[in-house]
Amino acid sequence: MKKLAVDLGVHPEALRGWIRQAEADAGEHDDRLTTDERAELAVLAVLAVLARRTSSSSGRTRFCERLRRFSRRSSTRPGPGDGAR
């Protein structure tokens, strides 16, 4: 792996991380978040910050309902252990 990293002009640890991420995305590892899960967490983090900044209680209620619908929709997709690839 070290030689391949040198040939590619990247640090060996960067290459190792990319390979591990590709394996997680392929469902080969469950000890790491997939790229889609990382993206979903990033969206949820931004939404949480926006929810805290919502000043009116009615705006906050509407926002929280949208967040719940988004979370339910995202949680129904099969995970890596479900045989989906």
C-alpha positions in Angstrom: 0.0 0.0 0.0 2.9 2.3 0.8 4.4 2.0 -2.7 1.0 2.5 -4.3 0.5 5.7 -2.2 3.9 7.0 -3.3 3.0 6.2 -6.9 -0.2 8.1 -6.6 1.5 11.0 -4.8 -0.6 10.7 -1.6 0.2 9.9 2.0 -0.2 6.2 2.8 -2.7 7.0 5.6 -4.9 8.9 3.2 -4.9 6.0 0.8 -5.7 3.6 3.7 -8.6 5.8 4.8 -10.0 5.9 1.3 -9.9 2.2 1.0 -11.5 1.7 4.4 -14.2 4.2 3.4 -14.9 2.3 0.1 -15.1 -0.9 2.0 -17.6 0.6 4.5 -19.7 2.0 1.5 -19.7 -1.5 0.0 -21.1 -2.9 3.3 -17.9 -4.8 4.1 -17.4 -3.1 7.5 -19.9 -2.0 10.0 -17.4 -0.2 12.3 -17.4 2.9 10.1 -20.1 5.2 8.8 -20.9 5.1 5.1 -20.4 8.1 2.9 -24.2 8.5 2.8 -24.5 8.2 6.6 -21.8 10.9 7.0 -23.7 13.2 4.6 -27.0 12.6 6.5 -25.3 13.4 9.8 -23.9 16.6 8.3 -27.4 17.6 7.1 -28.9 16.8 10.5 -26.2 18.8 12.3 -27.0 21.9 10.1 -30.7 21.4 10.6 -30.2 21.2 14.4 -28.4 24.5 14.4 -31.1 26.1 12.3 -33.8 24.7 14.6 -32.1 26.3 17.6 -32.0 29.6 15.7 -35.7 29.5 14.9 -37.2 32.2 17.0 -41.0 31.6 16.9 -42.5 28.5 18.5 -44.7 27.9 15.4 -41.7 28.1 13.1 -39.8 25.7 15.4 -42.8 23.3 15.4 -43.0 23.2 11.6 -39.2 22.8 11.4 -39.2 19.9 13.9 -42.0 18.2 12.0 -40.0 18.4 8.8 -36.9 17.1 10.6 -38.9 14.1 11.9 -40.3 13.3 8.5 -36.8 13.5 7.0 -35.4 11.2 9.8 -38.2 8.6 9.3 -37.6 8.6 5.6 -33.9 8.1 6.0 -34.2 5.4 8.6 -36.3 3.1 6.4 -33.5 2.4 4.0 -31.7 -0.9 4.4 -28.3 -0.8 6.2 -25.1 -2.7 5.4 -26.1 -5.7 7.5 -29.3 -6.1 5.5 -27.6 -7.6 2.5 -28.2 -4.4 0.4 -25.3 -3.2 -1.7 
